[in-house]
Amino acid sequence: MKVLMGDNYHKLADYLDSCRSKRNITDYDYAGGISAKEVNEIIEESEKFQKVVIAWLKSNYSTL
């Protein structure tokens, strides 16, 4: 049985997807399009999400 993380993370998924899109544009079209503030923000959000995912995995799939 699959246990989903829930609807709480749709907003975060959209945010991460927009970051991915912006990164792709800067990779191929122009350099310097991402500010240091944006980099720090995505790092912070990713670290928070990593903790949530690890806790969720331990709770729902402890054998992994």
Secondary structure, DSSP 8 states (H G I E B T S, - for coil): ------GGGHHHHHHHHHHHHHHHHHHHT-SS-S-HHHHHHHHHHHHHHHHHHHHHHHHH-TT-
